[in-house]
Amino acid sequence: MDFTFTEDQLSLSDAIHKFLMVEAAPELLREIWETESGRSAEMRAKLADQGLTALSVPEAYGGMGLGDLDWVLIQQELGYYAIPDSLTATAYLAVYLSKALPEDSKLKAHWLPKIADGSARVAVGHPINPFVADAANASLLLLWHADELHALRPEEATLTLNASIDSSRRLYRVQWTPSDKTRVCGAEQGRELWQGVINRAGVAISAQLLGLAQRMLDLGTDYAAQRKQFGKPIGSFQAVKHHLADVAVKIEFARPVVQRAAQSLATGHPRAGLHVSHARLVAGEAARLAARKSIQVHGAMGYTWEADLQMFMKRAWALDATWGDAIFHKARIADFVLAEGAALGPAETFTH
């Protein structure tokens, strides 16, 4: 399998990195998150101008028609700068669901152009998450019911806000009544669609966790270079170097696993779900280690509100439990590994 990204993919990722460096500074994010909605129409418009909202939308509906491999690099940047996950739900997950609908679907024709130009927010809900992120801020809700796909407006449901440790998240319990009016597709088609959503959400979160882990490592490294003890930067001490090196190794070993999961989705690999769960586990482990070691380097002050580290750390903790926690993803891997006649070992791994 070739993990080499194209020049266009790398250029787009680099452009987004430079854009977010200016437009998503931690002090600006704090101001946005302290508002009632926790969202900024101005930032969403800027993200749309960069083409992020149109990335997966087919060209016929005003988009760029790109796919999973293009998203995996972008998701790392979104994680590195802690960009709110409503962009992922709208421009990646909701677009995936909409694209799978028949060409004469009114929902597809109406909402894909709005997503592409950045004028619509879509929230996606599934039982794997007890709360729906950004439900009150959304223009449309796409919800699971008995493997069916249902679409409704937020005002057609009862929304109850639930507090989160991550200030960037607005989580809601959604109570609604399924009906023929809200049903977009039945269980037979919906079952496969929702599995695709779970897998794509898993890759997106894995990539964001990688970005968050890298940001926490960078913050810890910068602090270690500036903070002095006994007249020397603490980064010169061997124990601190070991802490940061352990995180760097975890990130580097997780990165190709996440990229392999995205490649599996893009090519329709029969074990894509297994690869996604593997990615979720190793990326989550890297992010948790980065949070723990960076706090240690900061001397625990990294958890205080004044420190930037706490923003990325809390977001990593929250994301690591969404769209399937560690128990869910370990179970998916166990079902494969422990199955009778499981295709395991070097002979299987290196036959292709």
PADREN-660623 format. One record per residue (C-alpha): x negated, y, z; residue in three letters. Coordinates in nm, 4 decimals, padded with zeros to 6 digits. Example, Ala and Ser with C-alpha at 12.3 -4.5 7.8 and 13.67 -1.06 7.14 Angstrom:
% PADREN-660623
+----------+----------+----------+-----+
:        x :        y :        z :  aa :
+----------+----------+----------+-----+
: -01.2300 : -00.4500 :  00.7800 : ALA :
: -01.3670 : -00.1060 :  00.7140 : SER :
+----------+----------+----------+-----+
END
This chain:
% PADREN-660623
+----------+----------+----------+-----+
:        x :        y :        z :  aa :
+----------+----------+----------+-----+
:  00.0000 :  00.0000 :  00.0000 : MET :
: -00.1302 :  00.3444 : -00.0930 : ASP :
: -00.1101 :  00.6020 :  00.1891 : PHE :
: -00.2541 :  00.8791 : -00.0271 : THR :
: -00.0200 :  01.1755 : -00.0562 : PHE :
:  00.0030 :  01.3728 : -00.3778 : THR :
: -00.1483 :  01.7160 : -00.4151 : GLU :
:  00.2022 :  01.8671 : -00.4294 : ASP :
:  00.3046 :  01.6974 : -00.1038 : GLN :
: -00.0079 :  01.8165 :  00.0746 : LEU :
:  00.0279 :  02.1689 : -00.0648 : SER :
:  00.3895 :  02.1915 :  00.0520 : LEU :
:  00.2959 :  02.0695 :  00.4002 : SER :
:  00.0098 :  02.3200 :  00.4195 : ASP :
:  00.2390 :  02.6041 :  00.3074 : ALA :
:  00.4958 :  02.5154 :  00.5760 : ILE :
:  00.2193 :  02.4975 :  00.8375 : HIS :
:  00.0998 :  02.8488 :  00.7527 : LYS :
:  00.4560 :  02.9806 :  00.7420 : PHE :
:  00.5492 :  02.8404 :  01.0842 : LEU :
:  00.2241 :  02.9623 :  01.2366 : MET :
:  00.3540 :  03.3155 :  01.1857 : VAL :
:  00.7300 :  03.2710 :  01.2139 : GLU :
:  00.7534 :  03.0203 :  01.5010 : ALA :
:  00.5217 :  03.1506 :  01.7702 : ALA :
:  00.6034 :  03.0173 :  02.1199 : PRO :
:  00.7120 :  03.3598 :  02.2478 : GLU :
:  00.9615 :  03.3898 :  01.9609 : LEU :
:  01.1007 :  03.0411 :  02.0243 : LEU :
:  01.1507 :  03.1280 :  02.3921 : ARG :
:  01.3610 :  03.4296 :  02.2925 : GLU :
:  01.5755 :  03.2196 :  02.0588 : ILE :
:  01.6280 :  02.9362 :  02.3075 : TRP :
:  01.7433 :  03.1776 :  02.5782 : GLU :
:  02.0363 :  03.2909 :  02.3615 : THR :
:  02.3783 :  03.1291 :  02.4007 : GLU :
:  02.3562 :  02.9286 :  02.0780 : SER :
:  01.9837 :  02.8586 :  02.0985 : GLY :
:  01.9650 :  02.9141 :  01.7244 : ARG :
:  01.8563 :  03.1992 :  01.4991 : SER :
:  02.0355 :  03.2786 :  01.1736 : ALA :
:  01.7308 :  03.4783 :  01.0670 : GLU :
:  01.4948 :  03.1839 :  01.1175 : MET :
:  01.7314 :  02.9481 :  00.9356 : ARG :
:  01.7387 :  03.1905 :  00.6410 : ALA :
:  01.3584 :  03.1980 :  00.6336 : LYS :
:  01.3429 :  02.8178 :  00.6442 : LEU :
:  01.5882 :  02.8095 :  00.3534 : ALA :
:  01.3708 :  03.0539 :  00.1596 : ASP :
:  01.0836 :  02.8079 :  00.2042 : GLN :
:  01.2982 :  02.5375 :  00.0461 : GLY :
:  01.3294 :  02.3182 :  00.3559 : LEU :
:  01.7088 :  02.3060 :  00.3573 : THR :
:  01.7095 :  02.2051 : -00.0117 : ALA :
:  01.4294 :  01.9477 :  00.0095 : LEU :
:  01.6461 :  01.6328 : -00.0230 : SER :
:  01.9474 :  01.7832 : -00.2000 : VAL :
:  01.9728 :  01.6579 : -00.5613 : PRO :
:  01.8837 :  01.9116 : -00.8298 : GLU :
:  02.2404 :  01.9000 : -00.9627 : ALA :
:  02.3540 :  02.0585 : -00.6370 : TYR :
:  02.0840 :  02.3244 : -00.6160 : GLY :
:  01.8167 :  02.1252 : -00.4365 : GLY :
:  01.4679 :  01.9886 : -00.5009 : MET :
:  01.5549 :  01.6182 : -00.5049 : GLY :
:  01.2600 :  01.5049 : -00.2918 : LEU :
:  01.2549 :  01.1986 : -00.0670 : GLY :
:  01.1392 :  01.0298 :  00.2506 : ASP :
:  00.7648 :  01.0522 :  00.1838 : LEU :
:  00.7919 :  01.4263 :  00.1250 : ASP :
:  00.9761 :  01.4663 :  00.4542 : TRP :
:  00.7297 :  01.2761 :  00.6729 : VAL :
:  00.4581 :  01.5430 :  00.6416 : LEU :
:  00.7099 :  01.8247 :  00.6879 : ILE :
:  00.8490 :  01.6583 :  01.0017 : GLN :
:  00.5024 :  01.6568 :  01.1557 : GLN :
:  00.4853 :  02.0332 :  01.1069 : GLU :
:  00.8357 :  02.0771 :  01.2525 : LEU :
:  00.7177 :  01.8827 :  01.5558 : GLY :
:  00.3919 :  02.0736 :  01.5865 : TYR :
:  00.5833 :  02.4017 :  01.6060 : TYR :
:  00.8839 :  02.2582 :  01.7982 : ALA :
:  01.1363 :  02.3691 :  01.5374 : ILE :
:  01.4939 :  02.2831 :  01.6474 : PRO :
:  01.6193 :  01.9481 :  01.5222 : ASP :
:  01.9370 :  02.0880 :  01.3632 : SER :
:  01.7276 :  02.1263 :  01.0475 : LEU :
:  01.6570 :  01.7529 :  01.0431 : THR :
:  02.0206 :  01.6605 :  01.1034 : ALA :
:  02.1408 :  01.8961 :  00.8295 : THR :
:  01.8787 :  01.8815 :  00.5562 : ALA :
:  01.7713 :  01.5193 :  00.5948 : TYR :
:  02.0330 :  01.3000 :  00.7650 : LEU :
:  02.3494 :  01.4748 :  00.6444 : ALA :
:  02.2102 :  01.4999 :  00.2913 : VAL :
:  02.1293 :  01.1281 :  00.2938 : TYR :
:  02.4894 :  01.0486 :  00.3924 : LEU :
:  02.6363 :  01.2901 :  00.1389 : SER :
:  02.4228 :  01.1695 : -00.1518 : LYS :
:  02.5519 :  00.8155 : -00.1039 : ALA :
:  02.9144 :  00.9202 : -00.1594 : LEU :
:  03.0848 :  00.8855 : -00.5025 : PRO :
:  03.0210 :  01.1627 : -00.7534 : GLU :
:  03.3832 :  01.2752 : -00.7313 : ASP :
:  03.3638 :  01.3207 : -00.3531 : SER :
:  03.4967 :  01.6619 : -00.2491 : LYS :
:  03.2753 :  01.6597 :  00.0611 : LEU :
:  02.9668 :  01.6045 : -00.1530 : LYS :
:  03.0525 :  01.8763 : -00.4032 : ALA :
:  03.1442 :  02.1305 : -00.1355 : HIS :
:  02.8724 :  02.0822 :  00.1253 : TRP :
:  02.5529 :  01.9890 : -00.0606 : LEU :
:  02.5173 :  02.3328 : -00.2278 : PRO :
:  02.5817 :  02.5008 :  00.1091 : LYS :
:  02.3169 :  02.2884 :  00.2763 : ILE :
:  02.0726 :  02.3671 : -00.0043 : ALA :
:  02.1105 :  02.7443 :  00.0295 : ASP :
:  02.0949 :  02.7292 :  00.4094 : GLY :
:  02.4476 :  02.8570 :  00.4735 : SER :
:  02.5703 :  02.5367 :  00.6427 : ALA :
:  02.4671 :  02.3474 :  00.9540 : ARG :
:  02.5753 :  01.9855 :  00.9903 : VAL :
:  02.5691 :  01.7799 :  01.3107 : ALA :
:  02.5506 :  01.4004 :  01.2933 : VAL :
:  02.6875 :  01.1800 :  01.5710 : GLY :
:  02.6457 :  00.8070 :  01.6375 : HIS :
:  02.6971 :  00.5931 :  01.9530 : PRO :
:  02.3211 :  00.5404 :  01.9735 : ILE :
:  02.3242 :  00.8999 :  02.1065 : ASN :
:  02.5916 :  00.9726 :  02.3692 : PRO :
:  02.5703 :  01.3445 :  02.2878 : PHE :
:  02.5730 :  01.5259 :  01.9533 : VAL :
:  02.3057 :  01.7935 :  01.9083 : ALA :
:  02.4259 :  02.1331 :  01.7817 : ASP :
:  02.7900 :  02.0260 :  01.7516 : ALA :
:  02.9225 :  02.3709 :  01.8477 : ALA :
:  02.6849 :  02.5502 :  01.6090 : ASN :
:  02.7686 :  02.3246 :  01.3148 : ALA :
:  02.9881 :  02.4004 :  01.0162 : SER :
:  03.0669 :  02.0296 :  00.9803 : LEU :
:  03.0486 :  01.7169 :  01.1968 : LEU :
:  02.9662 :  01.3784 :  01.0430 : LEU :
:  03.0612 :  01.1135 :  01.2989 : LEU :
:  03.0580 :  00.7355 :  01.3381 : TRP :
:  03.3691 :  00.5342 :  01.4196 : HIS :
:  03.3749 :  00.1555 :  01.3886 : ALA :
:  03.1039 :  00.1792 :  01.1182 : ASP :
:  03.3181 :  00.4259 :  00.9215 : GLU :
:  03.1984 :  00.7738 :  00.8274 : LEU :
:  03.4258 :  01.0590 :  00.9345 : HIS :
:  03.3959 :  01.4311 :  00.8623 : ALA :
:  03.5642 :  01.7098 :  01.0597 : LEU :
:  03.5174 :  02.0680 :  01.1686 : ARG :
:  03.4020 :  02.1440 :  01.5257 : PRO :
:  03.7362 :  02.3108 :  01.6033 : GLU :
:  03.9091 :  01.9769 :  01.5367 : GLU :
:  03.7264 :  01.8200 :  01.8326 : ALA :
:  03.6835 :  01.8910 :  02.2034 : THR :
:  03.3204 :  01.9799 :  02.2760 : LEU :
:  03.1663 :  01.9687 :  02.6236 : THR :
:  02.8182 :  02.1147 :  02.6697 : LEU :
:  02.5627 :  01.8959 :  02.8471 : ASN :
:  02.2427 :  02.0373 :  02.9950 : ALA :
:  01.9059 :  01.9194 :  02.8621 : SER :
:  01.5536 :  01.9414 :  02.9979 : ILE :
:  01.4568 :  02.0665 :  02.6515 : ASP :
:  01.5648 :  02.4306 :  02.6193 : SER :
:  01.5722 :  02.4023 :  02.2387 : SER :
:  01.8568 :  02.1495 :  02.2442 : ARG :
:  02.2316 :  02.2150 :  02.2703 : ARG :
:  02.3928 :  01.8778 :  02.3386 : LEU :
:  02.7678 :  01.8181 :  02.3362 : TYR :
:  03.0007 :  01.5366 :  02.4245 : ARG :
:  03.2433 :  01.5174 :  02.1321 : VAL :
:  03.5985 :  01.3926 :  02.1840 : GLN :
:  03.8077 :  01.3497 :  01.8708 : TRP :
:  04.0747 :  01.1315 :  01.7117 : THR :
:  03.9805 :  00.9358 :  01.3971 : PRO :
:  04.2390 :  00.9424 :  01.1197 : SER :
:  04.2813 :  00.8784 :  00.7489 : ASP :
:  04.2361 :  01.2522 :  00.7007 : LYS :
:  03.8886 :  01.2537 :  00.8573 : THR :
:  03.7694 :  00.9227 :  00.7073 : ARG :
:  03.5114 :  00.9653 :  00.4296 : VAL :
:  03.4248 :  00.5995 :  00.3719 : CYS :
:  03.5190 :  00.2654 :  00.5199 : GLY :
:  03.3231 :  00.0279 :  00.7395 : ALA :
:  03.1881 : -00.1878 :  00.4569 : GLU :
:  02.9993 :  00.0995 :  00.2953 : GLN :
:  02.9542 :  00.2890 :  00.6196 : GLY :
:  02.7703 :  00.0053 :  00.7950 : ARG :
:  02.4797 :  00.0254 :  00.5507 : GLU :
:  02.4860 :  00.4056 :  00.5487 : LEU :
:  02.4624 :  00.4304 :  00.9259 : TRP :
:  02.1714 :  00.1869 :  00.9351 : GLN :
:  02.0005 :  00.4143 :  00.6833 : GLY :
:  02.0693 :  00.7142 :  00.9076 : VAL :
:  01.9245 :  00.5372 :  01.2135 : ILE :
:  01.6102 :  00.4469 :  01.0203 : ASN :
:  01.5621 :  00.7946 :  00.8740 : ARG :
:  01.6232 :  00.9576 :  01.2088 : ALA :
:  01.3656 :  00.7172 :  01.3526 : GLY :
:  01.1010 :  00.8185 :  01.0986 : VAL :
:  01.1812 :  01.1881 :  01.1436 : ALA :
:  01.1492 :  01.1646 :  01.5216 : ILE :
:  00.8308 :  00.9569 :  01.4955 : SER :
:  00.6711 :  01.2203 :  01.2712 : ALA :
:  00.7853 :  01.5011 :  01.5003 : GLN :
:  00.6422 :  01.3162 :  01.8004 : LEU :
:  00.3102 :  01.2949 :  01.6159 : LEU :
:  00.3198 :  01.6700 :  01.5563 : GLY :
:  00.4094 :  01.7352 :  01.9197 : LEU :
:  00.1283 :  01.5078 :  02.0389 : ALA :
: -00.1203 :  01.6934 :  01.8188 : GLN :
:  00.0026 :  02.0307 :  01.9489 : ARG :
: -00.0294 :  01.9172 :  02.3115 : MET :
: -00.3791 :  01.7845 :  02.2382 : LEU :
: -00.4760 :  02.1170 :  02.0797 : ASP :
: -00.3381 :  02.3109 :  02.3779 : LEU :
: -00.5304 :  02.0894 :  02.6171 : GLY :
: -00.8490 :  02.1265 :  02.4124 : THR :
: -00.8156 :  02.5066 :  02.3958 : ASP :
: -00.7542 :  02.5304 :  02.7698 : TYR :
: -01.0522 :  02.3039 :  02.8441 : ALA :
: -01.2750 :  02.5314 :  02.6372 : ALA :
: -01.1600 :  02.8474 :  02.8205 : GLN :
: -01.1121 :  02.7319 :  03.1810 : ARG :
: -01.4350 :  02.7395 :  03.3780 : LYS :
: -01.5372 :  02.5565 :  03.6925 : GLN :
: -01.8795 :  02.5643 :  03.8559 : PHE :
: -01.9741 :  02.8167 :  03.5899 : GLY :
: -01.9028 :  02.5804 :  03.2990 : LYS :
: -01.6013 :  02.5173 :  03.0731 : PRO :
: -01.4155 :  02.2135 :  03.2073 : ILE :
: -01.4242 :  02.0727 :  02.8538 : GLY :
: -01.7947 :  02.0065 :  02.9033 : SER :
: -01.7202 :  01.7531 :  03.1773 : PHE :
: -01.7236 :  01.3911 :  03.0649 : GLN :
: -01.3967 :  01.2961 :  03.2396 : ALA :
: -01.2035 :  01.5717 :  03.0610 : VAL :
: -01.3544 :  01.4726 :  02.7260 : LYS :
: -01.2372 :  01.1150 :  02.7844 : HIS :
: -00.8824 :  01.2307 :  02.8576 : HIS :
: -00.8606 :  01.4246 :  02.5323 : LEU :
: -01.0393 :  01.1586 :  02.3275 : ALA :
: -00.7876 :  00.8966 :  02.4426 : ASP :
: -00.5054 :  01.1108 :  02.3047 : VAL :
: -00.6845 :  01.1717 :  01.9735 : ALA :
: -00.7302 :  00.7957 :  01.9259 : VAL :
: -00.3611 :  00.7255 :  01.9968 : LYS :
: -00.2542 :  00.9847 :  01.7412 : ILE :
: -00.4855 :  00.8546 :  01.4707 : GLU :
: -00.3709 :  00.4958 :  01.5210 : PHE :
: -00.0033 :  00.6003 :  01.5155 : ALA :
: -00.0244 :  00.8162 :  01.2025 : ARG :
: -00.0543 :  00.5371 :  00.9395 : PRO :
:  00.2219 :  00.3403 :  01.1119 : VAL :
:  00.4590 :  00.6357 :  01.0752 : VAL :
:  00.3542 :  00.6862 :  00.7129 : GLN :
:  00.4090 :  00.3150 :  00.6430 : ARG :
:  00.7639 :  00.3442 :  00.7827 : ALA :
:  00.8391 :  00.6386 :  00.5531 : ALA :
:  00.6953 :  00.4474 :  00.2572 : GLN :
:  00.9161 :  00.1486 :  00.3426 : SER :
:  01.2266 :  00.3658 :  00.3414 : LEU :
:  01.1270 :  00.5347 :  00.0168 : ALA :
:  01.0745 :  00.2011 : -00.1590 : THR :
:  01.3649 :  00.0111 : -00.0019 : GLY :
:  01.1412 : -00.2402 :  00.1766 : HIS :
:  01.3461 : -00.5247 :  00.3293 : PRO :
:  01.1700 : -00.4771 :  00.6649 : ARG :
:  01.2075 : -00.1005 :  00.6741 : ALA :
:  01.3967 : -00.1132 :  01.0050 : GLY :
:  01.1146 : -00.3131 :  01.1646 : LEU :
:  00.8553 : -00.0648 :  01.0392 : HIS :
:  01.0622 :  00.2281 :  01.1695 : VAL :
:  01.0901 :  00.0771 :  01.5163 : SER :
:  00.7148 :  00.0106 :  01.5199 : HIS :
:  00.6571 :  00.3758 :  01.4275 : ALA :
:  00.8917 :  00.5008 :  01.6985 : ARG :
:  00.7133 :  00.3017 :  01.9672 : LEU :
:  00.3570 :  00.4020 :  01.8789 : VAL :
:  00.4454 :  00.7675 :  01.8149 : ALA :
:  00.6343 :  00.7853 :  02.1435 : GLY :
:  00.3377 :  00.6332 :  02.3246 : GLU :
:  00.1039 :  00.8906 :  02.1699 : ALA :
:  00.3323 :  01.1804 :  02.2652 : ALA :
:  00.3766 :  01.0609 :  02.6248 : ARG :
:  00.0025 :  01.0165 :  02.6651 : LEU :
: -00.0632 :  01.3608 :  02.5172 : ALA :
:  00.1813 :  01.5170 :  02.7635 : ALA :
:  00.0289 :  01.3395 :  03.0628 : ARG :
: -00.3331 :  01.4078 :  02.9744 : LYS :
: -00.2699 :  01.7715 :  02.8793 : SER :
: -00.0984 :  01.8324 :  03.2132 : ILE :
: -00.4000 :  01.6834 :  03.3888 : GLN :
: -00.6353 :  01.9082 :  03.1914 : VAL :
: -00.4218 :  02.2117 :  03.2810 : HIS :
: -00.4275 :  02.1168 :  03.6472 : GLY :
: -00.0473 :  02.0697 :  03.6504 : ALA :
:  00.0178 :  02.4374 :  03.5738 : MET :
:  00.1102 :  02.3268 :  03.2218 : GLY :
:  00.4535 :  02.2314 :  03.3550 : TYR :
:  00.5372 :  02.5891 :  03.4571 : THR :
:  00.7605 :  02.8078 :  03.2386 : TRP :
:  00.4800 :  03.0543 :  03.1645 : GLU :
:  00.2657 :  02.7867 :  02.9969 : ALA :
:  00.3313 :  02.6966 :  02.6342 : ASP :
:  00.2538 :  02.3314 :  02.7039 : LEU :
:  00.5823 :  02.2729 :  02.8888 : GLN :
:  00.7833 :  02.3607 :  02.5765 : MET :
:  00.6260 :  02.0874 :  02.3673 : PHE :
:  00.6057 :  01.8380 :  02.6509 : MET :
:  00.9763 :  01.8605 :  02.7389 : LYS :
:  01.0724 :  01.8426 :  02.3736 : ARG :
:  00.8651 :  01.5265 :  02.3308 : ALA :
:  01.0331 :  01.3646 :  02.6315 : TRP :
:  01.3786 :  01.4520 :  02.4997 : ALA :
:  01.3134 :  01.3412 :  02.1415 : LEU :
:  01.1609 :  01.0122 :  02.2524 : ASP :
:  01.5004 :  00.9014 :  02.3860 : ALA :
:  01.7120 :  01.0012 :  02.0841 : THR :
:  01.8335 :  00.7808 :  01.7987 : TRP :
:  01.7304 :  00.4726 :  01.9915 : GLY :
:  01.5137 :  00.4598 :  02.3031 : ASP :
:  01.2153 :  00.2287 :  02.3557 : ALA :
:  01.4429 : -00.0576 :  02.4651 : ILE :
:  01.6407 : -00.0375 :  02.1397 : PHE :
:  01.3326 : -00.0360 :  01.9187 : HIS :
:  01.1537 : -00.3097 :  02.1149 : LYS :
:  01.4656 : -00.5246 :  02.0745 : ALA :
:  01.4613 : -00.4766 :  01.6957 : ARG :
:  01.0982 : -00.5872 :  01.6836 : ILE :
:  01.1622 : -00.8793 :  01.9204 : ALA :
:  01.4484 : -01.0033 :  01.7005 : ASP :
:  01.2020 : -01.0343 :  01.4135 : PHE :
:  00.8956 : -01.1610 :  01.6001 : VAL :
:  01.0840 : -01.4214 :  01.8048 : LEU :
:  01.2992 : -01.5490 :  01.5190 : ALA :
:  01.2418 : -01.9069 :  01.4101 : GLU :
:  01.0066 : -01.9179 :  01.1137 : GLY :
:  00.9110 : -01.5507 :  01.1445 : ALA :
:  00.6672 : -01.4425 :  00.8728 : ALA :
:  00.3729 : -01.3459 :  01.0933 : LEU :
: -00.0062 : -01.3591 :  01.0788 : GLY :
: -00.2817 : -01.2488 :  00.8398 : PRO :
: -00.1638 : -01.4752 :  00.5587 : ALA :
:  00.1683 : -01.2909 :  00.5505 : GLU :
:  00.0257 : -00.9446 :  00.6118 : THR :
: -00.2329 : -00.9533 :  00.3344 : PHE :
: -00.0491 : -01.1484 :  00.0646 : THR :
:  00.0836 : -00.8348 : -00.1092 : HIS :
+----------+----------+----------+-----+
END
